Amino acid sequence: MIIIHSVKGEDKMKNYPKHLNTKQDVLNVMSIDKVKTEKFLQNCIDNYYGWNSAGKLETKEKGIEDDTHRVRTVELEEEVVEFYQEEYGILKGNKLTRLGFSLEEAESLIGK
């Protein structure tokens, strides 16, 4: 929650919130601490793309491996392994999307 109080007719935030949950939260805190907010947005941008699980494989050979696909091996216990197909792309549930920003909007806010 962002606390707002009035100073000489202007709305000013009292302090930087612990959590930023909406696009408006981010836009509001830019005036409180621009450097901190830009670092937050840069972190969101850095974590926009990554590896998404596409499902479990019966064997490693049934998977695809190229620039945007990989097979992840998970060792559950000694001599028991599982294989998962992963695809590189926009991470499902990434912070930018949850906040309501497009990648381009976030980059423009930090001057990229």
KOLMARMAR-406840 format. One line per field, with one value per residue: x, y, z of N, C-alpha, C in turn; residue number from 0; residue in one letter. Coordinates in nm, 2 decimals. Each point is the difference from the previous one (the first is absolute). Layout:
N
n_px = (X, ...)
n_py = (Y, ...)
n_pz = (Z, ...)
ca_px = (X, ...)
ca_py = (Y, ...)
ca_pz = (Z, ...)
c_px = (X, ...)
c_py = (Y, ...)
c_pz = (Z, ...)
num = (NUM, ...)
residu = (a, ...)
This chain:
112
n_px = (0.08, -0.04, 0.07, -0.11, 0.07, -0.07, 0.08, -0.05, -0.10, 0.12, -0.02, 0.05, 0.08, -0.04, 0.00, 0.11, -0.10, -0.03, -0.12, 0.03, -0.13, 0.01, -0.04, -0.12, 0.02, 0.04, -0.11, -0.07, 0.08, -0.02, -0.09, 0.00, 0.03, 0.03, 0.11, -0.06, -0.09, 0.10, 0.06, -0.11, -0.02, 0.13, -0.02, -0.11, 0.07, 0.10, -0.11, -0.02, 0.12, -0.03, 0.03, -0.09, -0.06, 0.03, 0.05, -0.05, 0.12, -0.03, 0.07, 0.12, 0.01, -0.11, 0.09, -0.02, 0.12, -0.03, 0.01, -0.12, 0.07, -0.03, 0.08, -0.09, 0.11, -0.09, 0.09, -0.10, 0.06, 0.08, 0.05, -0.06, -0.02, -0.03, -0.06, 0.03, -0.10, 0.09, -0.07, 0.09, -0.05, -0.11, 0.05, -0.06, -0.09, 0.07, 0.08, 0.06, -0.03, 0.04, 0.10, 0.00, 0.14, 0.02, 0.08, -0.07, -0.11, 0.04, 0.04, -0.12, -0.05, 0.09, -0.05, -0.05)
n_py = (-0.12, 0.10, 0.06, 0.08, 0.11, 0.10, 0.07, 0.11, -0.08, -0.05, -0.10, -0.04, -0.09, -0.07, -0.13, -0.06, -0.06, -0.10, 0.00, -0.03, 0.03, 0.13, 0.02, 0.04, -0.11, -0.06, 0.05, -0.04, -0.11, 0.02, 0.07, -0.12, -0.10, 0.09, 0.02, -0.01, 0.09, 0.07, -0.01, 0.02, 0.10, 0.03, -0.02, 0.07, 0.10, 0.00, 0.00, 0.07, -0.03, -0.13, -0.10, -0.04, -0.07, -0.09, -0.06, -0.11, -0.05, -0.10, 0.05, 0.02, -0.11, -0.01, 0.07, 0.13, 0.01, 0.13, 0.11, -0.05, -0.12, -0.06, -0.10, 0.01, -0.05, -0.07, 0.00, -0.09, -0.10, -0.07, 0.02, 0.11, 0.02, 0.13, 0.00, 0.13, 0.02, 0.09, 0.11, 0.07, 0.09, 0.08, 0.03, -0.11, 0.09, 0.05, 0.07, 0.03, -0.12, -0.05, 0.09, -0.06, -0.02, 0.06, -0.08, 0.05, -0.01, -0.12, -0.04, 0.05, -0.06, -0.09, 0.04, -0.11)
n_pz = (0.00, -0.08, 0.09, -0.01, 0.01, 0.03, -0.09, 0.06, 0.01, 0.03, -0.08, 0.12, -0.04, 0.10, -0.05, -0.03, -0.07, 0.08, -0.05, -0.12, 0.01, -0.04, -0.12, 0.05, 0.08, -0.11, -0.07, 0.10, 0.01, -0.13, 0.06, 0.06, -0.08, -0.09, 0.07, 0.12, -0.05, -0.05, 0.11, 0.06, -0.08, 0.02, 0.13, 0.00, -0.06, 0.09, 0.07, -0.11, -0.05, -0.03, 0.07, -0.09, 0.10, -0.09, 0.11, 0.06, -0.02, -0.09, -0.10, 0.03, -0.07, 0.08, 0.06, -0.01, -0.07, 0.01, -0.07, -0.04, -0.01, 0.11, 0.04, 0.10, 0.06, 0.07, 0.10, 0.01, -0.03, 0.07, -0.12, 0.05, -0.13, -0.01, -0.11, -0.01, -0.09, -0.03, 0.00, -0.07, 0.08, -0.02, 0.12, 0.02, 0.02, -0.10, 0.08, -0.11, -0.04, 0.11, -0.02, -0.12, 0.00, -0.11, -0.07, -0.11, 0.07, 0.05, -0.12, -0.04, 0.10, -0.03, -0.11, -0.03)
ca_px = (-0.08, 0.08, -0.06, 0.01, -0.05, -0.01, 0.10, -0.03, -0.08, 0.06, 0.00, 0.14, 0.01, 0.07, 0.12, 0.00, -0.07, 0.07, -0.04, -0.07, -0.10, -0.07, 0.07, -0.01, 0.10, 0.13, 0.00, 0.00, 0.12, 0.11, 0.02, 0.05, 0.14, 0.01, 0.11, -0.05, -0.10, 0.06, 0.07, -0.11, -0.05, 0.10, 0.00, -0.12, 0.03, 0.10, -0.07, -0.11, 0.02, 0.07, -0.04, -0.13, -0.02, -0.10, -0.05, 0.09, 0.04, 0.03, 0.15, 0.07, 0.01, -0.13, 0.00, 0.06, 0.10, 0.05, 0.01, -0.12, -0.05, 0.10, -0.05, 0.06, 0.00, -0.02, 0.04, -0.09, 0.08, 0.10, -0.04, -0.14, 0.00, -0.11, 0.04, -0.10, 0.03, -0.01, 0.00, 0.04, -0.09, -0.05, -0.03, -0.14, -0.01, 0.10, -0.04, -0.04, -0.13, -0.10, -0.02, -0.08, 0.09, 0.06, 0.15, 0.04, -0.03, 0.10, 0.13, 0.00, 0.00, 0.13, 0.08, 0.07)
ca_py = (0.12, 0.13, 0.10, 0.13, 0.11, 0.12, 0.10, 0.12, -0.03, -0.10, -0.13, -0.05, -0.13, 0.01, -0.07, -0.10, -0.12, -0.13, -0.07, 0.07, -0.10, 0.04, 0.09, 0.13, 0.00, 0.03, 0.14, 0.09, 0.01, 0.06, 0.13, -0.01, -0.05, -0.04, -0.10, -0.13, -0.05, -0.04, -0.13, -0.09, -0.03, -0.07, -0.14, -0.06, -0.02, -0.11, -0.13, -0.01, -0.12, -0.11, -0.14, -0.05, -0.14, -0.04, -0.14, -0.11, -0.09, -0.14, -0.01, 0.12, 0.00, 0.05, 0.14, 0.08, 0.09, 0.10, 0.13, 0.04, -0.12, -0.08, -0.10, 0.01, -0.12, 0.02, -0.12, -0.01, -0.08, -0.07, -0.08, 0.03, 0.13, 0.04, 0.10, 0.10, 0.09, 0.14, 0.09, 0.13, 0.11, 0.08, -0.09, 0.00, 0.06, 0.10, 0.12, 0.11, -0.03, 0.00, 0.14, 0.07, 0.07, -0.07, 0.01, 0.13, 0.11, 0.00, 0.04, 0.14, 0.07, 0.00, 0.07, -0.10)
ca_pz = (0.00, -0.01, 0.09, -0.06, 0.08, -0.07, 0.04, -0.07, -0.11, -0.09, 0.05, 0.00, 0.07, 0.13, -0.01, -0.10, 0.05, 0.00, -0.12, -0.12, -0.05, -0.12, -0.09, 0.06, 0.11, -0.06, -0.05, 0.12, 0.08, -0.08, 0.06, 0.14, -0.02, -0.14, -0.02, 0.05, -0.08, -0.12, 0.03, 0.01, -0.14, -0.08, 0.05, -0.07, -0.14, -0.01, 0.03, -0.09, -0.08, 0.07, -0.04, 0.05, -0.02, -0.10, 0.03, 0.03, -0.11, 0.04, -0.01, -0.05, -0.14, -0.06, 0.01, -0.10, 0.06, -0.09, 0.06, 0.08, 0.07, 0.07, 0.08, 0.14, 0.07, 0.14, 0.06, 0.12, 0.09, -0.07, -0.12, -0.04, -0.06, -0.09, -0.11, -0.03, -0.12, 0.03, -0.11, 0.03, -0.04, 0.11, 0.11, 0.05, 0.14, 0.03, 0.08, -0.09, -0.05, 0.12, 0.03, -0.11, -0.09, -0.11, 0.01, -0.06, 0.09, 0.11, -0.05, -0.02, 0.14, 0.05, -0.10, -0.09)
c_px = (0.09, -0.08, 0.02, -0.05, 0.02, 0.10, -0.03, -0.08, 0.05, -0.01, 0.14, -0.01, 0.09, 0.14, -0.01, -0.06, 0.09, -0.03, -0.06, -0.08, -0.07, 0.08, 0.00, 0.09, 0.14, 0.01, 0.00, 0.13, 0.12, 0.03, 0.06, 0.15, 0.02, 0.11, -0.04, -0.11, 0.05, 0.08, -0.11, -0.05, 0.11, 0.00, -0.12, 0.03, 0.10, -0.07, -0.12, 0.01, 0.07, -0.06, -0.13, -0.01, -0.11, -0.05, 0.11, 0.02, 0.02, 0.15, 0.06, 0.00, -0.13, -0.01, 0.07, 0.10, 0.06, 0.01, -0.11, -0.07, 0.11, -0.07, 0.07, -0.01, -0.01, 0.03, -0.08, 0.07, 0.11, -0.06, -0.15, 0.00, -0.13, 0.05, -0.12, 0.04, -0.03, 0.01, 0.04, -0.10, -0.04, -0.04, -0.15, 0.00, 0.11, -0.05, -0.05, -0.15, -0.10, -0.02, -0.09, 0.08, 0.03, 0.15, 0.04, -0.04, 0.10, 0.13, 0.00, 0.00, 0.14, 0.10, 0.07, -0.06)
c_py = (0.12, 0.10, 0.14, 0.10, 0.13, 0.10, 0.12, -0.03, -0.11, -0.14, -0.06, -0.14, 0.02, -0.07, -0.11, -0.13, -0.12, -0.07, 0.09, -0.11, 0.03, 0.10, 0.14, 0.02, 0.04, 0.14, 0.10, 0.01, 0.05, 0.14, 0.00, -0.04, -0.06, -0.11, -0.14, -0.06, -0.05, -0.14, -0.11, -0.04, -0.07, -0.15, -0.08, -0.03, -0.12, -0.14, -0.02, -0.12, -0.11, -0.13, -0.04, -0.15, -0.03, -0.14, -0.10, -0.09, -0.14, -0.02, 0.13, 0.01, 0.05, 0.15, 0.07, 0.09, 0.09, 0.13, 0.04, -0.12, -0.07, -0.11, 0.01, -0.13, 0.02, -0.14, -0.01, -0.08, -0.08, -0.09, 0.02, 0.14, 0.02, 0.11, 0.09, 0.08, 0.14, 0.09, 0.14, 0.10, 0.08, -0.09, 0.02, 0.06, 0.10, 0.12, 0.11, -0.02, 0.01, 0.15, 0.07, 0.07, -0.09, 0.02, 0.14, 0.11, 0.01, 0.06, 0.16, 0.08, 0.01, 0.06, -0.10, 0.01)
c_pz = (0.00, 0.09, -0.07, 0.10, -0.08, 0.06, -0.09, -0.13, -0.10, 0.07, -0.01, 0.08, 0.12, -0.01, -0.11, 0.05, -0.01, -0.13, -0.10, -0.07, -0.13, -0.08, 0.07, 0.12, -0.05, -0.04, 0.12, 0.07, -0.08, 0.05, 0.14, -0.01, -0.14, -0.02, 0.04, -0.09, -0.14, 0.02, 0.01, -0.14, -0.08, 0.04, -0.07, -0.15, -0.02, 0.02, -0.08, -0.09, 0.08, -0.05, 0.07, -0.03, -0.10, 0.02, 0.03, -0.12, 0.06, 0.00, -0.05, -0.15, -0.07, 0.01, -0.12, 0.07, -0.11, 0.08, 0.10, 0.08, 0.07, 0.08, 0.14, 0.06, 0.15, 0.06, 0.13, 0.11, -0.08, -0.11, -0.04, -0.05, -0.08, -0.10, -0.03, -0.12, 0.05, -0.13, 0.05, -0.05, 0.11, 0.12, 0.04, 0.14, 0.03, 0.06, -0.09, -0.05, 0.12, 0.04, -0.10, -0.10, -0.12, 0.02, -0.05, 0.10, 0.12, -0.05, -0.03, 0.13, 0.05, -0.11, -0.09, -0.14)
num = (0, 1, 2, 3, 4, 5, 6, 7, 8, 9, 10, 11, 12, 13, 14, 15, 16, 17, 18, 19, 20, 21, 22, 23, 24, 25, 26, 27, 28, 29, 30, 31, 32, 33, 34, 35, 36, 37, 38, 39, 40, 41, 42, 43, 44, 45, 46, 47, 48, 49, 50, 51, 52, 53, 54, 55, 56, 57, 58, 59, 60, 61, 62, 63, 64, 65, 66, 67, 68, 69, 70, 71, 72, 73, 74, 75, 76, 77, 78, 79, 80, 81, 82, 83, 84, 85, 86, 87, 88, 89, 90, 91, 92, 93, 94, 95, 96, 97, 98, 99, 100, 101, 102, 103, 104, 105, 106, 107, 108, 109, 110, 111)
residu = (m, i, i, i, h, s, v, k, g, e, d, k, m, k, n, y, p, k, h, l, n, t, k, q, d, v, l, n, v, m, s, i, d, k, v, k, t, e, k, f, l, q, n, c, i, d, n, y, y, g, w, n, s, a, g, k, l, e, t, k, e, k, g, i, e, d, d, t, h, r, v, r, t, v, e, l, e, e, e, v, v, e, f, y, q, e, e, y, g, i, l, k, g, n, k, l, t, r, l, g, f, s, l, e, e, a, e, s, l, i, g, k)
